């Protein structure tokens, strides 16, 4: 009976230890606290934002991963351990995002088809591949192309163009060494990883919206999946 009671007590204690409790944290960059930074517990999906002194509070337990990001910093992840609760506040240090100006654009009055009233303002502009696909599926061309199989070929070309756009944007955001350093991708696998990531629909949408913070978070998860895949 005593042995059973001891086992139950041990089980209850272990279960209690696994309960999440508030963690008092502070986000800093360059030694200074920063406000309006999102802190997400990836295990629960809970999201909080730092206040004007850089402080936040979020429920966590050991092993949880906190993702920290906003538009002005490089996204980072932190793994919670026993020491995290002993530090009050638990300091999360991130790097401010550097802004590099590649060129200076002088803006002036530009004559466009929209300004001349030839086409409606804000009309969707199609890429070359999208225009070809649209033409291939319209009227007599559609009938001919269904027989010839050209529509499938052009649709594939459109998809390829979208992937190339994603790849081009990723190359603009990260150098090969940065991908190796930030996402732990082996140097010889960086090109392969970029092609792998370009297949992801969520990443494609994030690239289209130019959401660099979300791109970083998605690449973190894609890198984990990729590293598992190449080991199998």
Backbone torsions as a table, in degrees:
resi	resn	phi	psi	omega
1	UNK	NA	-45.1	178.7
2	UNK	-62.8	-36.4	-179.6
3	UNK	-66.0	-41.9	179.1
4	UNK	-64.3	-41.2	179.3
5	UNK	-63.2	-39.4	179.6
6	UNK	-65.1	-39.8	179.3
7	UNK	-65.0	-43.5	179.5
8	UNK	-64.0	-40.0	179.1
9	UNK	-64.1	-41.0	178.7
10	UNK	-64.3	-41.3	-180.0
11	UNK	-64.1	-43.6	-179.3
12	UNK	-65.7	-39.0	178.9
13	UNK	-63.5	-43.3	179.5
14	UNK	-63.7	-40.9	180.0
15	UNK	-64.8	-39.0	179.4
16	UNK	-64.7	-39.7	-178.7
17	UNK	-64.4	-24.7	-177.7
18	UNK	-86.5	-6.8	179.4
19	UNK	-68.6	143.9	179.2
20	UNK	-78.0	145.5	178.4
21	UNK	-137.9	159.6	-176.2
22	UNK	-63.3	135.4	174.6
23	UNK	-112.9	123.4	177.2
24	UNK	-88.4	118.8	-174.6
25	UNK	-127.0	166.8	178.8
26	UNK	-142.7	128.2	178.2
27	UNK	-102.8	127.1	178.9
28	UNK	-128.9	154.6	174.7
29	UNK	-141.4	125.6	-177.7
30	UNK	62.8	28.7	178.5
31	UNK	84.6	-3.1	-178.1
32	UNK	-115.6	141.8	177.3
33	UNK	-66.8	146.0	179.0
34	UNK	-126.3	141.2	-177.4
35	UNK	-99.7	168.1	177.4
36	UNK	57.0	37.7	175.3
37	UNK	-102.2	133.3	178.7
38	UNK	-80.8	133.2	174.8
39	UNK	-122.2	118.5	-174.8
40	UNK	-118.5	130.2	170.3
41	UNK	-84.2	107.4	-174.3
42	UNK	-68.3	-18.8	179.7
43	UNK	-77.4	-32.1	-176.8
44	UNK	-113.6	-17.8	-176.9
45	UNK	83.8	1.2	178.8
46	UNK	-66.6	135.2	-178.5
47	UNK	-128.4	131.4	174.6
48	UNK	-129.5	169.8	179.9
49	UNK	-128.7	141.3	179.5
50	UNK	-67.5	147.6	178.7
51	UNK	-84.6	-169.4	-174.7
52	UNK	-70.7	-6.4	174.7
53	UNK	-108.8	8.7	177.7
54	UNK	83.6	3.2	-177.2
55	UNK	-89.9	156.7	177.1
56	UNK	-155.1	165.1	174.5
57	UNK	-137.8	132.2	-178.4
58	UNK	-149.0	143.1	179.9
59	UNK	-78.1	126.9	-179.3
60	UNK	-145.2	169.7	168.5
61	UNK	-140.1	169.7	-179.5
62	UNK	-57.5	136.3	179.6
63	UNK	97.1	-19.1	177.3
64	UNK	-66.6	151.7	178.5
65	UNK	-114.0	128.3	177.2
66	UNK	-102.0	125.3	174.9
67	UNK	-98.8	130.7	-176.7
68	UNK	-121.3	125.2	-179.5
69	UNK	-162.3	155.1	160.1
70	UNK	-160.6	-176.4	-172.0
71	UNK	-68.7	-17.0	-173.7
72	UNK	-103.8	0.9	-179.3
73	UNK	-131.5	162.3	172.4
74	UNK	-80.6	128.6	-178.9
75	UNK	-62.4	140.3	178.5
76	UNK	-139.6	158.6	175.1
77	UNK	-119.4	146.4	178.5
78	UNK	-131.5	134.1	179.1
79	UNK	-96.1	128.4	-178.4
80	UNK	-80.7	133.3	174.4
81	UNK	-133.5	-176.0	-176.7
82	UNK	-60.7	-35.8	-178.8
83	UNK	-64.9	-28.8	-178.0
84	UNK	-57.8	-37.6	-177.9
85	UNK	-76.8	-20.5	-179.3
86	UNK	-79.6	-23.6	179.1
87	UNK	-90.2	116.4	-179.5
88	UNK	-124.9	108.6	-0.6
89	UNK	-80.6	159.0	174.6
90	UNK	-79.4	115.2	-172.8
91	UNK	-88.0	126.2	175.6
92	UNK	-110.2	110.4	-177.5
93	UNK	-97.7	128.5	-179.3
94	UNK	-124.5	168.5	-179.6
95	UNK	-103.9	130.6	175.5
96	UNK	-64.2	144.7	-178.5
97	UNK	-78.6	127.2	179.4
98	UNK	-82.8	140.9	178.9
99	UNK	-110.4	119.4	-177.5
100	UNK	-110.1	124.7	179.1
101	UNK	-92.7	111.9	-179.0
102	UNK	-84.2	-29.1	-177.7
103	UNK	-156.4	158.2	175.7
104	UNK	-107.7	124.5	-178.3
105	UNK	-104.5	122.8	177.2
106	UNK	-91.1	116.5	-176.9
107	UNK	-92.7	138.7	177.5
108	UNK	-147.8	-164.7	178.3
109	UNK	-77.2	121.1	-178.5
110	UNK	-112.6	128.7	177.6
111	UNK	-87.2	119.0	179.2
112	UNK	-127.6	171.2	177.8
113	UNK	-64.3	-27.7	177.8
114	UNK	-73.0	-44.3	-178.4
115	UNK	-66.0	-27.9	178.6
116	UNK	-83.8	-5.8	179.0
117	UNK	80.0	13.1	-179.8
118	UNK	-71.8	-40.9	177.1
119	UNK	-125.9	153.7	179.4
120	UNK	-61.7	149.0	178.2
121	UNK	-65.1	143.1	178.9
122	UNK	64.2	18.1	175.5
123	UNK	-65.4	138.5	-178.3
124	UNK	-60.1	133.8	177.6
125	UNK	-101.8	127.2	-178.7
126	UNK	-95.3	149.0	174.7
127	UNK	-75.5	170.5	179.7
128	UNK	-57.5	-46.5	-178.2
129	UNK	-64.3	-38.6	179.2
130	UNK	-67.3	-38.2	178.2
131	UNK	-64.8	-40.8	178.8
132	UNK	-64.0	-40.4	-179.9
133	UNK	-66.2	-39.8	179.8
134	UNK	-63.2	-45.9	179.3
135	UNK	-61.5	-38.4	-177.3
136	UNK	-67.8	-21.4	-177.6
137	UNK	-108.1	19.4	-176.7
138	UNK	-118.1	129.1	172.3
139	UNK	57.6	-136.4	-176.8
140	UNK	-62.1	-37.1	178.4
141	UNK	-56.8	-38.8	-178.1
142	UNK	-62.6	-43.5	180.0
143	UNK	-61.9	-46.4	-179.8
144	UNK	-63.3	-42.9	-175.4
145	UNK	-72.5	-28.1	175.5
146	UNK	-65.4	-36.0	178.7
147	UNK	-72.2	-40.9	-174.3
148	UNK	-84.2	-16.0	-178.4
149	UNK	81.7	9.3	-176.6
150	UNK	-68.4	-30.5	-179.5
151	UNK	-60.4	-43.2	179.4
152	UNK	-62.1	-40.4	-178.7
153	UNK	-64.4	-43.0	-178.6
154	UNK	-70.6	-35.2	176.7
155	UNK	-63.4	-40.4	177.5
156	UNK	-64.3	-36.8	179.1
157	UNK	-64.9	-37.6	177.8
158	UNK	-63.8	-44.8	178.9
159	UNK	-62.3	-40.3	179.2
160	UNK	-63.4	-40.8	-179.9
161	UNK	-63.3	-39.0	178.7
162	UNK	-64.1	-41.5	178.8
163	UNK	-64.7	-39.8	178.9
164	UNK	-62.9	-35.3	177.9
165	UNK	-65.3	-42.6	177.9
166	UNK	-62.0	-46.5	-179.5
167	UNK	-60.8	-43.4	-179.8
168	UNK	-62.2	-41.2	179.5
169	UNK	-68.0	-40.4	178.3
170	UNK	-63.9	-39.3	177.6
171	UNK	-64.3	-29.5	178.3
172	UNK	-78.0	-27.2	-179.0
173	UNK	-84.4	-36.3	-174.5
174	UNK	-133.7	141.2	169.9
175	UNK	-85.2	165.0	178.6
176	UNK	-57.2	-46.2	178.9
177	UNK	-61.5	-34.4	179.2
178	UNK	-67.7	-37.7	177.5
179	UNK	-64.8	-40.2	177.6
180	UNK	-64.7	-43.6	-176.1
181	UNK	-73.0	-45.0	-173.2
182	UNK	-83.7	-28.7	-175.5
183	UNK	-118.0	4.7	175.8
184	UNK	60.5	32.3	176.7
185	UNK	-87.2	127.9	177.7
186	UNK	-55.3	142.7	-175.3
187	UNK	-54.8	-38.8	-177.3
188	UNK	-75.9	-7.6	-177.9
189	UNK	-109.7	2.2	-174.9
190	UNK	-59.3	-48.2	-179.3
191	UNK	-61.1	-42.3	-179.7
192	UNK	-64.3	-39.9	179.4
193	UNK	-64.2	-40.2	180.0
194	UNK	-62.3	-42.3	177.1
195	UNK	-65.1	-37.5	178.0
196	UNK	-63.1	-46.1	-178.2
197	UNK	-65.8	-33.5	-177.9
198	UNK	-65.2	-15.3	178.7
199	UNK	-79.7	-16.1	-174.2
200	UNK	-78.2	125.8	-176.0
201	UNK	-68.1	-37.8	179.4
202	UNK	-64.6	-40.3	179.1
203	UNK	-66.9	-40.0	178.0
204	UNK	-58.5	-43.4	179.5
205	UNK	-66.0	-40.2	179.8
206	UNK	-65.2	-38.5	177.8
207	UNK	-65.9	-41.5	179.7
208	UNK	-62.1	-37.0	179.3
209	UNK	-84.5	-3.4	-178.8
210	UNK	57.0	38.1	-179.9
211	UNK	-92.0	87.2	-172.9
212	UNK	-65.5	-33.1	179.0
213	UNK	-65.7	-44.3	179.0
214	UNK	-67.8	-37.3	177.3
215	UNK	-57.0	-44.4	-179.1
216	UNK	-61.9	-45.8	-179.5
217	UNK	-64.0	-41.9	179.3
218	UNK	-65.4	-39.3	179.3
219	UNK	-65.3	-33.4	177.2
220	UNK	-60.5	-47.6	179.4
221	UNK	-68.6	-41.5	179.7
222	UNK	-63.5	-36.5	179.2
223	UNK	-63.9	-40.9	178.4
224	UNK	-61.6	-47.0	-179.8
225	UNK	-63.6	-39.7	-179.1
226	UNK	-65.0	-43.8	-178.8
227	UNK	-64.2	-35.5	175.8
228	UNK	-67.1	-42.5	-177.2
229	UNK	-62.9	-40.5	-176.3
230	UNK	-77.4	-13.5	177.5
231	UNK	-86.0	-21.5	-177.3
232	UNK	-75.1	NA	NA
